[in-house]
Amino acid sequence: ASITVITDENGNFLFENISNKGQSAFLNVSYPDKFDGFRRFGIIKDKYNYTEIILQNKENVGSVDAQLGGTLSGPSGSTITLPKNGIVDYSGNSYNGDVQVYMAWIDPSSAELSQMMVGDLSGVDEAGELMSLTTYGMLQVELSDNDGNELNILSGSMADLSFPVPASMQSIAPEVIPLWSFDETNGYWVEDGEAALTNGFYVGEVGHFSVWNVDAKT
């Protein structure tokens, strides 16, 4: 079950007198022209539990022709390359037309990382084990047609993503790092491929779009 509240004019919200299973809660925050925010955080019974979430602007970085594919640049030099004839609509039907691309990069070196990050820094690896994570950056990506209807990657096709690595982190960045996609239904990261460090960017292939994350297991 889920409960919905509306924030006040300052973005403050409060859930009161609720029943919760387990020792954590999962929040999904939405606002026009922003990417959704997701947060899983630990809670203590019979106490006020606090969290702060900063939503990222949903920046339109351009469009490509679905039949031709192409590359677009996003925040801080991040890039996305979509395949030729590799886009489907929400129902899974092949799509031909303009693909509008929206992106936001979450800087892993930011002092506000704990407020901006999606979920938390834990995930389920390929073996099904729960892992603590160290992030080297997150990319929120959405594809849509010209009317705002959701699009995605055709099953079996792949898109390329590049994540900028802050200069302060490049000396400790692994040469190869796992890729993680965010499960928006259950609220955790799932290992799904890997990315290689190339000229200050992590570059990897993805087969669908949600939020993507380059994280070392700790």
N, C-alpha and C positions, 0 to 999 in steps of 0.2 A: 504494500500500500504506500501511497505517497501523499504528502500534504503540500499545498501551495499557499504562499503568502506573497503580498506585494510590498515592496520597500516603501519607506517614506521618501520625501523629496531629496534627502541626503544619502539615500542608498542604504539606510539602516533597516534591518529586519530582525524578527524575533519569532521563534517557535516556542510555544509554551504548553506545558502539560501534555507532552506527547509520549507515546510508547515506542520504544526502539529495540530492535533485536540486535544483540551483539554489542561491541564496545566502540563502534564507529558509526558515523552518519555520512551519507552521500548527498551532496547538494548539486543542483543544476540551476544556473542563473542565466536568464535571458534578458536582452535589452535590444531595441531596434538599432541596426547598423553596427552592432558589436558581435564578435564571436561569442558563442555560449561559453560560460565558465563552468568548470566541474571541480569539485573538491571533496575528497574523502578525509575526514579528520576524526581523531579520537575524542570520545565524550565520556564524561564522568556523571554518574547518576546523581540526581538531586542537586546539581550545580548548574550555574550559567556557564555555557561553553562558548568560546569566542573563536571566530575565524573572520578573515578579511579576504575578499576576492576582487582583483582588478581585471576588468574585461578588456580585451584587445579590440582595437578598431578593425572593422572588416573592410580592408583596403582592396579596391578593385585594381589589380595590376595589369589588366588588359584582357584581350580575348584572342582565341585562335580558332581557325576553321577545323571542325571535328574530323573532316576527311583528310586534311593535310597535317594536322598536329603542329607542334612548334614549341618554342622556348620563350618563357617570360621571366623577367627579373622582378624580385620582390624586395621586401625590407632588408636593409643592410647587405645587399648583394646576394641574397638567397635566390635560387632559381627553381623553376619547374619546367619540365619537358614532357609534353603530352604526346602519346603515340598517334600515328596515322590510323584512321578508321578504328579507334579504340575507345569510343565513348558511348555510354548507354544512358537512357533516361531512368526515372525512378522505378519504372515497371520492368526494367531490364531489356528494353527494346533498343536496337541500334539507333544512334542519334546522328543526324547530319545537320550541321548548322553552326552558328557561333557558340563558343564555349567561353563564358565569362569566368574569370579566375580571381578568387579572393584569397589573400594570404596575410598572415601575421607571424612575426618571429618573436619568440620569447627568449630574451638574452639570459644565458645561464650565469653570467657574471654580475647581473643587476642586483643592487641592494634590495630590490623589491621582488626578487624571485619567488619568495614564499607566498606572496600575495598574487603574483601573476601566473604561476605554474598551474598546469592542468592536473587534476587528481592529486596524488602525492608521489613521493619518490620511492615507490615500491612497485613491483610488477611480477608477473608470472612468466618464467622463462620457458624455453622449448620443451624442457623435461617436466613441466608442470610444477616447478618449485618456486616458492615465493622468495623474491630477491629484493634487497635494498639497492637503490640505484643512485648513481651520480650523473646528473644531466650535463650534456655539452650543448644543449639547445633544443627547442621545440618549435615546430611549425604547425600552425593551424591553417588548413586549406579547405576551401569549398569551391565546387564547380556548379554553374547553373546555366540555363539557357537565358535568352534575352528577357523572358518574363519572370525570371527568378525561380523557375522550377529546378529542383536538384538534379544534378548529373553525377555520374561516377565512371570508373574505369571498367571496360569490358573484361569479363572473366578471362584470364589467360593473357591479357595485355599488361604492360608495365609502364609506369611513368618514372621519370628520374627527378629526385629532389636533391638540392644542395643546401646544406646548413652552414652558415658562417660560424667559425670558431673564434671567439674573442682572442685578441693578441695575448691577453694575460693568461690564457689557458692553453695556448698552442704548445708550450714546452712540455706539458704533462698529458696532452691528448693522445690516446692510443692510436696506432696506425689503422687498426680495424676495430669497429665498435658495433655492438648490436643495435638494430633498429627496433623500436617499440611503437605499436599503435594503441590508441586509447579505446577501450571498450566502454562506450557511453552508456550502455545499459546497466552494466555491473560495476562500473567505476574503478577499473584498474588497468594498468599497462600490460600488454601482451607482446612477448618477443616475436618479431616477424621480419627476419632478414638481417642484413648487416650493411654498414657503410664504411667506406675507406677515406682516409684523410688525404686530400689532394689540394696542394697550394692554399692551405688555410681553410678549406671547406670539407665537411663530411658529405660524400656523395653516395647515394644508394638508390635502389629501385623499389617501388611500392606498387601494389596491385589494387589498392582502393584508397579512398580518402576519408580520414577522420582527422585526428590530431596525431602527428608523428614526432618522435622523440629519439635522440641519439644519447644512449646512456651506457655507462660502464657498470658492471655488476660489482657490488661491494659486500 
